[in-house]
């Protein structure tokens, strides 16, 4: 395949992945309707993903054994962040939860500067300011104080913060392959969901739950979103500039908001739209190429920063 065709294919895969994640809220909420409320549906999804990725972990067991504990812990923390995000989609408005997650550039830039000691280009500082203003707009859309309103908002905000921490550690120390990294990622998600699920909702009444349809949906979502789409993203991210990957993945914000409005009847106010536009602008500024010699590479607010480049 020629370089130009490879770039085109990689670009299409990244856009497709971001677009698919814009619909991820559908299986999560459907599992709640089928009798797996709260984080129970997410637990079923990540458990299915971990089982499907286990052969890759087995094949890469030697690399796992040689891996840095910091890298493994950071990768597992990424799974924790995704579980919080996934659960937040059950309890909060899809558009708000997605936007709060995509505030990651603010947290990652602060971590890179004050924890890792990396230099901070002026454009990253602008991204922080724009992102914070966007956060205030989104959270004060109902006329109240700019603070998270419910559990879904808090989970979305926490997921973005933890994802920033995870990607910082992954970029600094990770040396594992994509298959085994993805397994550790899913395993971290399983551990988090296993703790979170009983805290948020009682054990599902399996007599009332549609067990077989729920299991089939969880297996499909785990394989499709946490397995196939991530594998495609890992392949594509290695062949594109990080800035391009980060921007293309923002299709998730647009399609997540639009699909929730069309399919779930969620409305988004003018102030929320303004805040969302500012959050997207912060993401663009964070991945915009700058002349800087710091070791902090590329994109941090995008999902593709996961097991592959990690």
C-alpha positions, -999 to 999 in steps of 0.1 A, spaced: 0 0 0 13 34 -10 20 60 18 -8 82 6 -33 53 6 -21 43 41 -26 79 53 -61 80 38 -71 46 53 -57 57 87 -76 89 86 -108 71 78 -103 47 106 -98 75 131 -129 93 120 -148 61 121 -136 53 156 -145 87 170 -179 84 153 -186 50 167 -177 62 202 -203 89 197 -229 61 198 -214 42 227 -241 56 251 -267 34 232 -256 0 244 -248 13 279 -282 27 284 -299 -3 267 -282 -26 292 -297 -5 320 -331 -10 304 -325 -48 301 -319 -51 339 -282 -41 344 -285 -6 359 -257 17 370 -223 3 364 -235 -33 361 -239 -29 323 -204 -14 320 -190 -43 341 -205 -68 317 -190 -49 287 -155 -46 301 -155 -82 314 -164 -94 278 -136 -72 265 -111 -86 289 -120 -121 280 -116 -114 244 -82 -97 249 -68 -124 272 -52 -143 243 -32 -112 234 -20 -108 270 -10 -144 270 10 -140 238 27 -109 251 32 -122 287 70 -117 284 67 -81 276 42 -77 304 66 -93 328 93 -68 317 70 -38 318 74 -9 341 49 -10 371 42 26 365 32 19 329 9 -10 338 -7 10 366 -12 40 343 -28 17 316 -51 2 342 -60 36 354 -70 45 318 -95 16 321 -108 31 353 -113 64 336 -133 48 308 -155 30 333 -164 63 350 -171 78 316 -193 48 306 -212 49 339 -216 86 337 -235 82 304 -262 63 323 -267 89 349 -261 122 331 -268 140 298 -247 125 271 -235 158 256 -224 171 290 -206 139 301 -188 137 268 -177 174 270 -166 170 306 -144 141 295 -129 160 267 -117 187 291 -87 163 295 -63 188 277 -67 212 307 -57 185 333 -30 169 311 -13 202 305 -13 210 342 1 176 351 28 178 324 39 212 338 36 208 376 40 170 381 63 159 352 82 192 350 78 194 312 79 229 297 45 244 288 42 262 254 21 293 255 -5 277 232 -11 250 260 -18 278 285 -43 293 261 -59 259 258 -63 257 296 -79 292 297 -103 283 269 -112 250 284 -119 264 318 -142 291 303 -160 263 284 -164 243 316 -179 273 333 -204 278 304 -214 241 303 -219 238 341 -237 271 345 -261 267 317 -291 263 340 -283 297 357 -267 282 388 -232 279 401 -207 263 376 -204 231 395 -214 195 384 -251 190 391 -255 152 394 -237 119 395 -233 118 357 -215 151 356 -192 142 385 -183 109 368 -177 126 335 -154 152 351 -135 126 371 -130 104 341 -113 132 322 -90 140 352 -81 103 356 -75 99 319 -51 128 319 -32 112 348 -32 78 330 -20 91 297 8 111 314 21 80 330 16 59 299 36 83 277 64 86 302 69 49 309 49 25 286 69 0 266 43 -28 261 26 -38 229 -9 -29 219 -25 -63 226 -13 -68 261 -18 -31 269 -54 -33 258 -59 -63 281 -45 -44 311 -67 -15 302 -98 -37 302 -87 -54 334 -84 -21 352 -119 -13 339 -131 -46 353 -117 -39 388 -132 -4 388 -166 -15 376 -166 -44 401 -162 -19 429 -184 8 415 -214 -13 404 -226 -25 439 -221 10 453 -244 26 428 -271 0 424 -281 -33 441 -273 -67 425 -295 -70 394 -326 -92 398 -317 -118 372 -353 -131 373 -365 -98 359 -335 -90 337 -334 -101 301 -302 -121 308 -295 -135 273 -301 -103 254 -281 -84 279 -251 -108 278 -252 -108 240 -253 -70 239 -224 -67 264 -203 -91 245 -209 -73 213 -202 -39 228 -170 -52 245 -158 -67 212 -168 -38 190 -160 -7 210 -134 -19 235 -118 -44 211 -121 -38 173 -124 -1 173 -95 3 197 -73 -20 176 -82 0 145 -74 32 163 -40 18 175 -30 9 140 -41 43 126 -26 64 154 9 49 146 6 62 110 -7 97 115 5 129 133 -8 131 168 -24 164 162 -45 150 133 -56 120 154 -67 142 182 -87 166 160 -103 138 140 -114 120 172 -135 150 182 -162 136 159 -172 118 190 -184 150 207 -204 161 177 -220 127 170 -226 120 207 -244 152 211 -264 149 179 -274 112 184 -285 119 220 -307 148 208 -322 127 180 -326 94 197 -330 102 234 -346 136 231 -319 154 250 -318 191 244 -287 213 245 -291 250 254 -272 279 238 -248 283 267 -241 246 266 -234 248 229 -210 277 235 -192 258 263 -190 228 240 -175 249 212 -149 262 237 -140 228 249 -135 216 213 -114 247 207 -93 239 238 -87 204 224 -76 218 190 -52 242 207 -38 214 229 -29 192 199 -18 221 176 18 217 166 42 240 184 79 244 184 89 229 218 115 205 229 96 191 259 93 153 261 55 156 263 43 144 229 11 151 210 -24 145 220 -37 138 255 -73 145 254 -82 119 228 -91 83 233 -65 71 208 -38 78 233 -45 44 247 -27 12 246 -11 17 213 9 48 216 12 43 251 
